[in-house]
Amino acid sequence: MMEEKTTLSGFGLFTLWFGAAVSMAEIFTGGLLAPLGFSEGLKAILLGHLIGGLILILGGYIGAKSKLPAIMSTRISFGRYGSYLFSLLNVLQLIGWTAVMIISGGRAANELGISLFGFDSINTWAIAIGVFIGLWIWLGKVGFQKLNVVAVVLLFALTLILCGVVFQEGSILHVKPTGEMSFGSALELSVIMPLSWLPLISDYTRFSKSKKSGLIGSFTGYFVGSSLMYAIGLAIALYAQDASVGTMMMALHLGFAALGIVLLSTITTTFLDAYSAGVTFTNIFPKMSERKIAFVMALLGLVVALMMPIEEYETFLYAIGSVFGPLFAILLSDYFIFKKMQIEPMLALHVGALIVWVIGVGLYYWMMTLDLPLGSTLPTMLATSIIFIITKKVMASWTLKSN
Ligand SMILES: Nc1ccnc(=O)[nH]1
């Protein structure tokens, strides 16, 4: 689908990550920050995305520099079997995301469909979205790069219109905090979204033509796109407690344009999930075809979306933070502090690193109960990293080798 020869320019990566950020799920998550009111909410959004985005880019650097896909790069710290565990966890989160995308896209499209055509069936929209994603995968890399630019230019324009209209409702800007949510939890919800892309980013930055422009493009695309989505979600939620994206866009007379935003944004994001699932699988089974796996993943995500009511969305987000936060704290420490930049082919499993990871996962759930001003992901990553650095010498020999 995207072979070794593929290259992506800084602008190409900007559009890829902007397209990743623009999704109904992101708008919805921004809406969760409503208890903070507008100005505090916006602070949490920008600060959280700055922190999360910078960590994300550290992860993307590994792909740009060592040319390793994201999950394969975990072999550097954890060894081959360690990376198999993370492959499994990543495939699970990607099925989860595909389902979240299809459901949130399907619901928004259905609301619009009811107003536009008097047609009401979420499942039909979910299946239609699944078919579009399949087409996108079938078009592969060349089609993807061209269409993605077109899609993103459209999305950018439409997003700006949406922003303009939403924010014309000036009273939103003066809504005060209700005190039902701490700044720390809002910050956590903002940090976690860029971080949720850590297990994918290097799958794309490994194709950067130039490291610097590739990383700047990726950061800017995601930071701008995701902060905008959160801000729009926040504004919609402040506008009316029960306002959804679909009804809001209808109220703004966006009609067919709105349907276009919903469908395109869902497809550009879910394509990345399906493609990265393919890349992740080939870490375990190198001979499998990325494209076929991508199809199967999209199908599985669709089935999950049709069968399961995803009400546990926040739990899903926290589970991702708990697993991948500590993982990347360890990998980034190895890479940037200990300068361990390549995979040791003989390393089957680094038991020491795995133990620190398990401690990190535990720390995350403990820190969540503390309601810290910086959220739980950032302190967990720092603590995991410190533990890893301190115990590195002792645990250096706690490894299993193979040939
Ligand atoms: N935040 C996300 C991470 C990975 N996949 C998604 O669809 N969304």
PDBQT file of the ligand as one rigid body, heavy atoms in Angstrom, charges set to zero:
ROOT
HETATM    1  N1  LIG A 501      -7.163   9.557  18.381  1.00  0.00    +0.000 N 
HETATM    2  C1  LIG A 501      -7.106   8.498  17.553  1.00  0.00    +0.000 A 
HETATM    3  C2  LIG A 501      -6.025   7.642  17.591  1.00  0.00    +0.000 A 
HETATM    4  C3  LIG A 501      -6.008   6.592  16.734  1.00  0.00    +0.000 A 
HETATM    5  N2  LIG A 501      -7.020   6.414  15.891  1.00  0.00    +0.000 NA
HETATM    6  C4  LIG A 501      -8.071   7.253  15.862  1.00  0.00    +0.000 A 
HETATM    7  O1  LIG A 501      -9.014   7.079  15.062  1.00  0.00    +0.000 OA
HETATM    8  N3  LIG A 501      -8.101   8.292  16.694  1.00  0.00    +0.000 N 
ENDROOT
TORSDOF 0
